[in-house]
Amino acid sequence: MNLPVIRRPQLAVHAALFTLVVLGVAITAFSRASSFEPQVDQAVLDGRMAKSFETHYDQAFPARGFGISLWAAIDYLIFGEAQSGVVLGRDGWLYTDEEFVVPKAAEQQVERNFAHIREVRDQLAAHGVKLVVALVPAKSRVYPEHLRKRKPPAFREGLYAQAEEELTANGIASPDLLQSLISGKRDGPTFLRTDTHWTPQGAAQAAVVVAAALRRMLPVSAEASAGFTTVTAAKRKHHGDLLNFLPLDPYFSRLLPPLDEVSTASTTAAGGDDLLGAAAAPRIALVGTSYSANPEWNFVGDLRQALSEDIANYAKDGRGPFQPMFDYLQSEDYKQAPPRAVIWELPERYLPYDKPPELAAKHEDGHP
């Protein structure tokens, strides 16, 4: 969605209207708050009165949510801005701001994460396990045409190529998902417009390239299954995770970009799911983030079909790419029955971070 250009006279009018609305909201808030009557046994200093007042205020003044939405609507419509966490693009495209910021000591952290990747390679190699890194490019790299004025900084622009060079120099297989996802745009979106993730089509496109790279390292097993079948459901509306940073619903929901339409897919073995359960432990393990863990994208299913064999999925949502790998290497599954190969799905945007930004924020707030 192209946002309108607001000229100075219009901006002054909007500012005046906003001032009047805020004044009306304040008067209403004061009148609602004045009706509060504390319990006589509530002490001011022990927090019970404050909690009681907060509950009374929320119940008596539901316009609080309206005020939040109004402020977001003004930022969005007049200034073309949104809350921290999302970057607005053209035509209703949204991007996570993780792709546009450079954290403190980013260069050093990238080098530390490269060292972690080498350590994982060595630990797997000690058990005869091959590694393929599926480096997921940033959405803004695949779809730069929808960006507005804000562009990724120079540090981010060179990050994907830097990571590919590092992996190649260290003998780690890493298929080129960037070109695959760009070329796949001819047949349909490979990333969701209002979400951080790839589309099911983008996941399928990536799976074919990853499977081809793995097959050059791990030939087809004599016990490989007869094949897998993927069934695609009818299109449905998908509420992208980046819409959570635009608190416009329900008062100003018409300002929101239209929802994505997604055709989810599911993959099963030709002989049914029972065949998978009866088989030995898979030769291949998948480790990664929500790009792999979320069944909506069907990445593991597409890999199974492309490779014609089962895959054990150890990807986790909300933990970034490194913690799930460390957890897997310490797991009994790995210790008791190491696979022949590991596919590590690793989004490039996490390379400058010690931990996922959302997880870091929780720790900073004192939560586990």
PEKAKA-V337434 format. One line per field, one symbol per residue. phi: phi as a letter, one per 40 degrees, with the letter a starting at -180 (. if undefined). Layout:
# PEKAKA-V337434
phi: ???
This chain:
# PEKAKA-V337434
phi: .ccccbcddcccccccccccccccccccccccccccbcccccccccgcccccccccccccbccdccccccccccdccccgbacdhbbcbcfgcbbccccbbbccfccccdccccccccccdcccccbgbcbbccccccdcccbcccccccbccddcdccccccccccccbgbcaccccccccccccbicbbccbbccccdccccccccccccccccbbcccccdccibbbbbcccacbcccccccbcccccbccccccccbbbcbbbbcdcgccccccccddcbbbbibccbcccccfcccccdcccfacbcbbcbcgbgcccdccccccccdcccadccabcbcaccccdcbcaddccccccccgcc
